[in-house]
Amino acid sequence: MNGHHLAELNLAMLRYPLDDPRMAGFTSMLEPINALADASPGFVWRLVDEDGADATSMRPLGEDVIINLSVWESREALWDYVYRSQHLDFLSRRSDWFARPREPMTVLWWVPAGHIPTLEEALDRLRMLRENGSTPAAFGLRENYSAEDAHAA
């Protein structure tokens, strides 16, 4: 369906505070990884704090949970960034910095092109995924619902 973009929220439960030396491998790469996302084909938008920095200072789910919220032109664009770019090297080290999740920590959903999702909207989609499982309205990276699926639901 033309006119839709894919929004994504992902969370991570910190093993240590961000200023702990054990987190240096993560924190030192935040700016380059975000710059890679910003320059990736199909990237539309990502949540930043009021200073224009990454969203790690925003803690709506507690001090030990960091968030990332972004919008992409397509599932393929997001997939290519996550799994076919230098981001994959960063992702492969996630157990060094983050606790193993016990519930879904990433949610995707389709939004009208030009719509910038709010953090509240994103957290509501995550709640939907956790409560109902994967549906066209809120799904994970392994599912491949289309904008048409979401519109028909």
N, C-alpha and C positions, 0 to 999 in steps of 0.2 A: 504494500500500500504506500503510494507516494505520500510525502508530507509527514513522515514520522521519523523520529530518531530513537535510539536506544539509551535509556538512562541506566546507570549502575551505581549501586552503593556497595562498598565493601568495608568490613570492620576487621580489626585485629586486636586481640587481647595481648597487651604488653607483658613480656616476662619480667622486664625491669623498667624503671622510669626512663624516659627518653634521655635524660642527662647522665645516666649511668654509662661508664666507659664500655660496658658490654653491648651497648646499643649503637656505638660509634659506626659500625659497618652499615647500619640502617640509616642513621641520621645523616651521615656524610654523603649518602647517595640520594637523599630525597630531592634535592634541587636538580641533579642531572636526570633522574628518572621522570620527574614532573616535566622537565624541559623536553625530554624524549616524547612523552605523551602529547604535550602541547604541539609538537612539530609533526606528529604522526598523521598520515592520511586518514581522514574520516573523524578526527578529533573535533569536537564542537565546543565543549566547556568543561571546567572543573571547579568545584567549590574551593574557595580560598578564604583566609581569615580577613579581618578588616584592614590589615596591613598589606594584603596581596600575597601573603606567604601561603604555604600549604595549610591544610585544614587540621593538622595534628594538635593544634591548641584547642580545638572544639571537642568537647567531651560530653555529649548529651547522654551517653550510656554509662558514665562513670569514669573515674580518673585512669583506669587501666585499659580503656577501650579507645582506640583511635579510629577515625573514619576517613573515607575517601568517597566522594560523590562526583560523578562525571557524566557527560552525555556524548554519544558517538553517532555518526551518521548511519551506521549499520552494525549488525552483529559481527560481520566479517572484519570490519575495521577494529572493533574492540578486541576480537580474537587475535588478529595479527599483532596488535600492540602487546597484549598479555603474553602470548605464546610464541611469537615469531620475531621478537625484537630483543634487544639487550635486557628488557624487563624480565625475561625468563631467567637470566642469571640471578637477578635480584630475588625473584620469586622462589628460586630453588633454595635460597638461604633462609626462608621465612621461619623455620623451626629454631634458628639461632636467636630470634628476637621475639617470637610470638608463641603463646600457648596454643596447644592443639584445640581446635574448636569442637564443641559438643553439639552444636546446632548450626544451621545455615548462617554464614557470615557474609554472603554475597547475594544480592538480589538484582535482577534486571527487570525492566518493564518498558513498554513503548510509550512515548510521549509525542504530542504533535510537534512538528518541526518549529523551532523558535521558542518552545516552552522550556523554561529553566525550572527544574523541580526544586522545591523547598526541602530542607532537611526533614521537616515534619512529614512531608509526602513520602520521602525515601524511607523513613523509619516505619511509616504505616505499611509500605510495600513489604518491608522485611518482616513485620509482624504477620502480614497476610501469608507470606511464604512459610513462616514457622508454624502457623496455626493450620493452614490448609494444604500444605505441600505445594508442589509446582503446579501453577495454572497459567493461562495466557496473561493474567493480570500481574503475576509476580512469579518469577522463575529464576533458576540458577544458570550458570555457564554451560552446564551439560545439556540443558534443554534448548530446543530451537523453535520456540514459538515465534510466529511472524506478527507483524503489525495487523495483518488481516485476522489472525487468530484472536488477538486482543480485542479488536473492534467487534468481532462476531460474538464474543463472550458476554 
